[in-house]
Amino acid sequence: MKEVEKNILLEIYEKTSNGRSLNFSHFYNITGKENFNIRAVVENFKDKGLVIEVKEDSFEISSKGLDFCKSRWA
């Protein structure tokens, strides 16, 4: 996993592990990157089962993602 991907996953973990969800505009606000750049990374995380989409353009960490993140950062 690339460093930028780790940082994105960490941000998702920190912001959504309490049950909240994030949308792509959150990342645009903190990174200045266009949504499609972040979307590709999040789609990759979804394919790996690390995040789940809860509404269109909103997502949160999955239980598998929680386990993965806790093993790295908790």
DOTOR-48799 format. One line per field, with one value per residue: chain; x, y, z of N, C-alpha, C in turn; residue in one letter; residue number from 1. Coordinates in steps of 0.2 Angstrom, whole numbers, plus 2048, in hexadecimal, padded with zeros to 3 digits. Layout:
filum (A | ...)
n.c1 (X | ...)
n.c2 (Y | ...)
n.c3 (Z | ...)
ca.c1 (X | ...)
ca.c2 (Y | ...)
ca.c3 (Z | ...)
c.c1 (X | ...)
c.c2 (Y | ...)
c.c3 (Z | ...)
setor (A | ...)
pami (NUM | ...)
***
This chain:
filum (A | A | A | A | A | A | A | A | A | A | A | A | A | A | A | A | A | A | A | A | A | A | A | A | A | A | A | A | A | A | A | A | A | A | A | A | A | A | A | A | A | A | A | A | A | A | A | A | A | A | A | A | A | A | A | A | A | A | A | A | A | A | A | A | A | A | A | A | A | A | A | A | A | A)
n.c1 (804 | 803 | 80A | 802 | 7F5 | 7F5 | 7F4 | 7E7 | 7DF | 7E1 | 7DC | 7CE | 7CC | 7CE | 7C4 | 7B8 | 7B7 | 7AF | 7A2 | 79E | 79C | 7A5 | 7A7 | 7AC | 7AF | 7B4 | 7C2 | 7C6 | 7C6 | 7D0 | 7DB | 7DC | 7DC | 7D3 | 7C3 | 7C3 | 7D0 | 7D1 | 7C6 | 7CA | 7D3 | 7CB | 7C2 | 7CA | 7CD | 7C0 | 7BF | 7C8 | 7C2 | 7C3 | 7BD | 7AC | 79E | 792 | 788 | 785 | 794 | 798 | 7A0 | 7A7 | 7B2 | 7B5 | 7B1 | 7BC | 7C5 | 7C6 | 7CD | 7D9 | 7DE | 7DF | 7E9 | 7F4 | 7F4 | 7EF)
n.c2 (7FA | 80B | 81A | 825 | 81F | 818 | 823 | 828 | 81E | 81D | 82A | 827 | 81D | 824 | 82D | 826 | 81B | 81C | 81B | 825 | 82B | 82F | 83B | 83E | 84B | 84F | 84B | 852 | 85F | 85E | 85A | 85F | 858 | 852 | 84A | 83F | 839 | 835 | 82D | 822 | 81C | 819 | 810 | 805 | 802 | 7FE | 7F2 | 7EA | 7E8 | 7F1 | 7FD | 802 | 807 | 812 | 81B | 823 | 82A | 82A | 823 | 816 | 80F | 7FD | 7EE | 7E5 | 7EF | 7F6 | 7ED | 7EB | 7F8 | 7FA | 7F1 | 7F7 | 804 | 806)
n.c3 (800 | 7FC | 802 | 802 | 801 | 80D | 816 | 812 | 815 | 823 | 827 | 823 | 82C | 839 | 839 | 837 | 83F | 84A | 846 | 83D | 82D | 81E | 810 | 7FF | 7FD | 809 | 809 | 7FE | 804 | 80E | 807 | 7FA | 7EF | 7E0 | 7E0 | 7D8 | 7D9 | 7E6 | 7E6 | 7DF | 7E7 | 7F2 | 7EC | 7EA | 7F7 | 7FA | 7F2 | 7F8 | 804 | 80F | 811 | 811 | 806 | 80B | 807 | 7F8 | 7F3 | 800 | 80D | 819 | 825 | 824 | 82E | 82C | 827 | 833 | 83B | 834 | 835 | 842 | 845 | 840 | 844 | 851)
ca.c1 (800 | 807 | 80A | 7FC | 7F0 | 7F5 | 7F1 | 7E0 | 7DC | 7E2 | 7D7 | 7C8 | 7CC | 7CD | 7BE | 7B2 | 7B7 | 7AA | 79C | 79C | 79E | 7A9 | 7A6 | 7B2 | 7B1 | 7B9 | 7C9 | 7C8 | 7C7 | 7D6 | 7E1 | 7DC | 7DB | 7CD | 7C0 | 7C5 | 7D6 | 7CF | 7C1 | 7CD | 7D6 | 7C6 | 7BF | 7CF | 7CC | 7BA | 7C1 | 7CC | 7BE | 7C6 | 7B8 | 7A5 | 79A | 78B | 784 | 788 | 799 | 799 | 7A3 | 7AA | 7B7 | 7B1 | 7B4 | 7C2 | 7C9 | 7C8 | 7D2 | 7DF | 7E1 | 7E1 | 7EF | 7F9 | 7F5 | 7EC)
ca.c2 (800 | 811 | 81E | 829 | 81B | 817 | 829 | 829 | 819 | 820 | 82F | 824 | 81A | 828 | 831 | 822 | 815 | 81D | 81A | 82A | 82A | 835 | 83B | 83F | 852 | 84F | 84A | 858 | 864 | 85D | 858 | 863 | 854 | 852 | 845 | 839 | 837 | 832 | 828 | 81C | 819 | 816 | 80A | 800 | 7FF | 7FA | 7EC | 7E6 | 7E7 | 7F5 | 802 | 801 | 80D | 812 | 81F | 825 | 82E | 82A | 81C | 816 | 809 | 7F7 | 7EB | 7E3 | 7F5 | 7F8 | 7E8 | 7ED | 7FE | 7F9 | 7ED | 7FB | 80B | 807)
ca.c3 (800 | 7FB | 808 | 802 | 802 | 814 | 819 | 811 | 819 | 82A | 827 | 824 | 833 | 83E | 838 | 836 | 844 | 84F | 843 | 838 | 826 | 81A | 809 | 7FB | 7FE | 80F | 806 | 7FA | 808 | 811 | 802 | 7F4 | 7E9 | 7DD | 7E2 | 7D4 | 7DB | 7EC | 7E5 | 7DC | 7ED | 7F6 | 7E9 | 7EB | 7FE | 7FA | 7EF | 7FD | 80A | 814 | 812 | 80E | 804 | 80F | 803 | 7F2 | 7F5 | 807 | 80F | 820 | 826 | 826 | 834 | 829 | 827 | 83A | 83E | 831 | 837 | 849 | 845 | 83E | 848 | 858)
c.c1 (804 | 805 | 803 | 7F5 | 7EF | 7F2 | 7EA | 7DC | 7DC | 7DD | 7D0 | 7C7 | 7CA | 7C7 | 7B8 | 7B2 | 7B2 | 7A3 | 79A | 79E | 7A1 | 7A6 | 7AC | 7B4 | 7B5 | 7C0 | 7CB | 7C9 | 7CE | 7DC | 7E1 | 7DC | 7D4 | 7CA | 7C2 | 7CB | 7D5 | 7CB | 7C5 | 7D0 | 7D1 | 7C3 | 7C4 | 7CE | 7C6 | 7BB | 7C4 | 7C8 | 7BF | 7C1 | 7B1 | 7A2 | 794 | 786 | 788 | 78D | 79A | 79C | 7A6 | 7AF | 7B3 | 7B4 | 7BB | 7C7 | 7CB | 7CD | 7D9 | 7E2 | 7E3 | 7E8 | 7F5 | 7FA | 7F2 | 7F1)
c.c2 (806 | 815 | 823 | 825 | 819 | 81D | 82A | 824 | 81B | 825 | 82C | 821 | 81E | 82C | 82D | 81C | 816 | 81D | 81F | 828 | 830 | 835 | 83E | 847 | 853 | 84F | 850 | 85E | 864 | 85C | 85D | 85F | 853 | 84B | 83E | 836 | 833 | 82C | 821 | 818 | 815 | 810 | 804 | 7FD | 7FB | 7F3 | 7E7 | 7E5 | 7EB | 7FB | 7FF | 807 | 80D | 816 | 821 | 82B | 82F | 823 | 81C | 80F | 803 | 7F4 | 7E8 | 7E9 | 7F7 | 7F3 | 7EA | 7F3 | 7FE | 7F5 | 7F1 | 801 | 80B | 804)
c.c3 (800 | 801 | 808 | 803 | 80A | 818 | 818 | 815 | 821 | 82B | 828 | 82A | 839 | 83E | 838 | 83B | 849 | 84C | 83E | 832 | 823 | 813 | 805 | 7FC | 804 | 80D | 802 | 7FE | 80C | 80D | 7FC | 7EE | 7E6 | 7DF | 7DE | 7D6 | 7E2 | 7EB | 7E3 | 7E2 | 7F1 | 7F3 | 7EA | 7F2 | 7FE | 7F7 | 7F4 | 804 | 810 | 816 | 80E | 80C | 808 | 80B | 7FD | 7F4 | 7FC | 809 | 816 | 820 | 827 | 82C | 832 | 829 | 82E | 83D | 83A | 834 | 83E | 84A | 843 | 842 | 84F | 85D)
setor (M | K | E | V | E | K | N | I | L | L | E | I | Y | E | K | T | S | N | G | R | S | L | N | F | S | H | F | Y | N | I | T | G | K | E | N | F | N | I | R | A | V | V | E | N | F | K | D | K | G | L | V | I | E | V | K | E | D | S | F | E | I | S | S | K | G | L | D | F | C | K | S | R | W | A)
pami (1 | 2 | 3 | 4 | 5 | 6 | 7 | 8 | 9 | 10 | 11 | 12 | 13 | 14 | 15 | 16 | 17 | 18 | 19 | 20 | 21 | 22 | 23 | 24 | 25 | 26 | 27 | 28 | 29 | 30 | 31 | 32 | 33 | 34 | 35 | 36 | 37 | 38 | 39 | 40 | 41 | 42 | 43 | 44 | 45 | 46 | 47 | 48 | 49 | 50 | 51 | 52 | 53 | 54 | 55 | 56 | 57 | 58 | 59 | 60 | 61 | 62 | 63 | 64 | 65 | 66 | 67 | 68 | 69 | 70 | 71 | 72 | 73 | 74)
***
